[in-house]
Amino acid sequence: MTATSLLRPRDGDALRAEIRWVARRAGVPVVFGGAVDEDTLLLTEFVGTVTTGMRGLSVLRTSGLGGQAMEYGRPTAVADYRGASTITHHYDAPVVGEGLRSVMAVPIVVGDRSRAVLYAASRGVGPLGDRAAEVLMQAGRRLAHEIAVRDEVDRRVRLLELATPPAAAPAVTEELREIHAELRALSAAVGDAALRDRLSGVCNRLTGVLTGEPPGPVPRLSRRELDVLAQIALGCTNQEAALRLSLGAETVKSYLRQAMTKLDARTRHEAVAVARRHGLLP
């Protein structure tokens, strides 16, 4: 099966659960199976065995009953393993040592690949019966669906990781925030409207580099409200922000209060945090 990620549970746990379910429902003495890695099936899960001969057995594609199931992607069965002429007998020693005669193998196919194989077996000669076959097939379908869902989750997580900009180092991030605040201060002091708009555009691009896409509806803050928040984000007091922006301290306080209201923030620090989440500040 595919390599596990931090979010993905172990596929072996799901395989083990299905094998135990089959053992309770199918009415057969032996149930076992394992995951497929590349072209090799590794048998790891067993219920009802009395020897350890098959534990850890590697089954190659096209070899034996399980290899045939892997290769063709469909259930395969023999009523008398020892005398079966439809399969290779590479694994006679462990299988015969366990005393197995009637065996059925069901591949777990996801997409176009066999990802695991489930077996049910008895020590008597003759077909396992419709009930046992149906239970094994049902478990196989359920396991295939579970693995497919996990694959899809992994795929979407990988896409999300690729779409997320890499995080800048803390020192670099802080430097970029200072540059952003200085640009906003310069923009506020420029009398040329076209140049002011260009500086504002650069600020927005810088914000996008550090924050990515803003989540959800973005509150509409005025240019001056953002100017004040950019200074507050650097740790400036109202008086310091006023000096940098050439505004009165009360005017800065008023802009900050308006920004906090629009951002539904109770403190100046919370207002900065909310603005950053929305991509308004770097």
C-alpha positions in Angstrom: 0.0 0.0 0.0 1.0 3.6 -0.3 3.3 5.2 2.3 1.5 6.6 5.3 1.4 10.3 6.0 0.9 12.2 9.3 -2.8 12.3 8.6 -3.3 8.9 7.1 -4.1 6.0 9.5 -2.1 2.8 9.0 -3.7 0.8 6.1 -2.6 -2.4 7.9 -5.2 -1.6 10.6 -8.0 -1.5 8.1 -6.8 -4.7 6.6 -6.6 -6.4 10.0 -10.1 -5.3 10.8 -11.5 -6.8 7.6 -9.7 -10.1 8.1 -11.2 -10.4 11.6 -14.6 -9.5 10.3 -14.4 -12.2 7.7 -13.2 -14.7 10.3 -16.4 -14.0 12.3 -18.8 -14.1 9.4 -17.6 -16.5 6.8 -17.5 -19.7 8.7 -14.1 -20.7 7.5 -11.2 -21.8 9.8 -8.4 -19.7 8.3 -8.4 -16.1 7.0 -5.3 -14.2 6.2 -3.9 -11.5 3.9 -1.4 -8.7 3.4 -0.6 -5.5 1.5 1.0 -5.2 -1.9 4.1 -3.1 -2.3 5.1 -2.7 -6.0 4.9 -6.3 -7.3 5.2 -8.1 -4.0 2.5 -9.2 -1.6 3.6 -9.5 2.0 1.4 -11.8 4.2 1.2 -10.2 7.6 -2.3 -10.8 9.1 -3.6 -14.2 10.1 -6.6 -15.7 11.9 -6.9 -19.4 12.5 -3.4 -20.5 11.5 -1.5 -23.1 13.7 1.9 -22.7 12.2 4.1 -19.7 11.4 5.2 -20.9 8.0 3.2 -18.3 6.0 3.9 -15.3 8.3 6.0 -12.8 6.5 5.8 -14.7 3.2 6.5 -12.6 0.1 4.3 -13.6 -2.8 5.4 -12.4 -6.2 3.1 -11.2 -9.0 1.8 -14.2 -11.1 3.2 -16.7 -8.5 0.8 -18.9 -6.6 -2.9 -18.2 -6.0 -2.3 -14.7 -4.5 0.1 -13.7 -7.3 -2.4 -14.7 -9.9 -5.1 -12.7 -8.1 -2.8 -9.6 -8.1 -1.9 -10.0 -11.8 -5.4 -10.3 -13.1 -7.2 -8.2 -10.5 -10.0 -10.7 -9.9 -10.8 -13.4 -7.3 -9.1 -16.7 -7.7 -9.9 -20.0 -6.0 -8.8 -23.6 -5.9 -10.8 -26.5 -4.4 -7.7 -28.6 -3.7 -4.5 -26.6 -3.5 -2.1 -29.5 -3.6 -3.4 -30.9 -6.9 -4.3 -27.6 -8.6 -2.9 -27.2 -12.1 -4.1 -23.6 -12.6 -1.5 -22.0 -10.3 2.3 -22.2 -9.8 3.4 -24.1 -6.6 6.2 -21.8 -5.4 4.7 -21.7 -1.9 3.7 -25.3 -1.4 5.9 -25.8 1.7 4.2 -23.2 4.0 0.7 -23.7 2.6 0.8 -27.5 2.8 2.5 -27.2 6.2 -0.5 -25.3 7.4 -2.7 -28.1 6.0 -4.7 -25.8 3.6 -6.6 -27.4 0.7 -9.5 -25.1 -0.4 -8.3 -21.5 -0.8 -9.8 -18.4 -2.2 -7.9 -15.1 -2.9 -9.6 -11.7 -3.4 -7.4 -8.8 -4.7 -8.1 -5.3 -3.3 -8.0 -3.3 -6.5 -8.0 0.5 -6.3 -7.8 2.3 -9.6 -5.9 -0.2 -11.7 -3.6 -1.6 -9.1 -3.9 -4.4 -6.6 -3.2 -2.9 -3.2 -3.8 -6.0 -1.0 -5.1 -9.5 -1.1 -7.5 -11.2 1.3 -7.6 -15.0 1.6 -10.1 -17.5 3.1 -9.2 -21.2 3.4 -10.2 -24.5 4.8 -8.3 -27.7 5.5 -10.8 -29.8 3.6 -11.2 -30.4 -0.2 -14.0 -28.7 -2.1 -15.2 -25.2 -2.8 -15.6 -22.8 0.2 -19.2 -22.1 -0.5 -21.2 -19.1 -1.7 -21.6 -17.6 1.8 -17.8 -17.5 2.5 -17.1 -16.2 -1.0 -19.7 -13.4 -0.6 -18.4 -12.4 2.8 -14.8 -12.3 1.5 -15.9 -10.2 -1.6 -17.9 -7.8 0.6 -14.8 -7.3 2.8 -12.7 -6.7 -0.2 -15.1 -4.1 -1.6 -15.2 -2.3 1.7 -11.4 -2.3 2.1 -10.9 -1.0 -1.5 -13.3 1.8 -0.8 -11.5 2.7 2.4 -8.1 2.8 0.7 -9.5 4.9 -2.2 -10.8 7.4 0.3 -7.5 7.6 2.1 -5.7 8.0 -1.2 -8.0 10.9 -2.1 -7.4 12.6 1.3 -3.6 12.3 0.7 -4.0 13.7 -2.8 -5.9 16.8 -1.6 -3.4 17.3 1.3 -0.6 17.3 -1.2 -2.4 19.8 -3.4 -2.9 22.0 -0.4 0.7 21.8 0.5 1.8 22.7 -3.1 -0.6 25.6 -3.1 0.6 27.0 0.3 3.5 29.4 -0.1 6.6 28.3 1.9 6.9 30.1 5.2 9.6 32.7 5.3 12.2 32.6 8.1 11.0 34.7 11.2 13.8 37.4 10.7 12.9 37.7 7.0 9.2 37.9 7.8 9.8 40.7 10.3 12.0 42.6 7.9 9.3 42.4 5.2 6.7 43.6 7.6 8.8 46.6 8.4 9.3 47.3 4.7 5.5 47.0 4.3 4.9 49.5 7.0 7.4 52.0 5.6 5.9 51.7 2.2 2.5 52.5 3.6 3.9 55.5 5.5 5.6 56.7 2.3 2.3 56.3 0.4 0.5 58.4 2.9 3.0 61.2 2.5 3.0 61.2 -1.3 0.9 63.9 -3.0 0.9 62.3 -6.4 -2.2 60.1 -6.6 -0.8 57.8 -9.3 2.4 57.2 -7.3 0.4 56.6 -4.2 -1.7 54.0 -6.0 1.5 52.3 -7.3 2.9 52.2 -3.8 -0.3 50.8 -2.5 -0.2 48.1 -5.2 3.3 47.1 -4.1 2.1 46.9 -0.5 -0.7 44.6 -1.6 1.7 42.4 -3.5 4.0 42.2 -0.5 1.1 41.2 1.7 0.1 38.4 -0.8 3.6 36.9 -0.8 3.5 36.5 3.0 -0.1 35.5 3.6 -1.4 33.8 0.4 -5.1 33.9 -0.4 -7.2 35.6 2.2 -9.7 33.3 3.9 -13.4 34.1 3.4 -14.9 37.6 3.0 -12.4 40.4 3.6 -13.4 43.4 5.8 -13.1 46.7 3.9 -10.6 48.9 5.7 -9.7 52.4 4.5 -6.2 53.3 3.5 -5.6 55.2 6.6 -6.9 52.4 8.8 -4.5 50.0 7.2 -1.7 52.6 7.6 -2.3 52.8 11.3 -2.6 49.0 11.6 0.7 48.5 9.8 2.5 50.6 12.4 0.7 48.9 15.3 1.8 45.6 13.8 5.4 46.7 14.3 4.8 47.4 18.0 4.4 51.1 17.7 2.3 53.0 20.3 -0.4 55.4 19.1 2.0 58.4 19.6 4.8 56.6 17.6 2.4 55.8 14.8 1.2 59.4 14.8 4.8 60.6 14.4 5.5 58.2 11.6 2.3 59.0 9.7 2.3 62.7 10.4 -1.0 62.5 12.1 -2.4 63.5 15.5 -2.4 60.9 18.3 -6.2 61.2 18.6 -6.6 60.7 14.9 -4.5 57.6 15.0 -6.6 56.4 17.9 -9.8 57.0 15.9 -8.6 55.1 12.9 -7.5 52.2 15.1 -10.9 52.1 16.8 -12.6 52.0 13.4 -10.4 49.2 12.2 -11.0 47.2 15.4 -14.7 47.6 14.9 -14.6 46.4 11.3 -12.4 43.5 12.2 -14.5 42.6 15.2 -11.4 42.7 17.4 -11.4 43.7 21.1 -7.7 44.7 21.3 -5.1 46.3 19.0 -3.1 43.1 18.9 -6.2 41.1 18.0 -7.0 43.6 15.2 -3.5 43.0 13.8 -3.9 39.2 14.0 -7.3 39.3 12.2 -6.0 41.6 9.5 -3.1 39.2 8.8 -5.5 36.2 8.6 -7.5 38.1 6.0 -4.3 39.0 4.0 -4.6 42.7 4.8 -1.2 42.8 6.5 1.9 40.7 6.0 
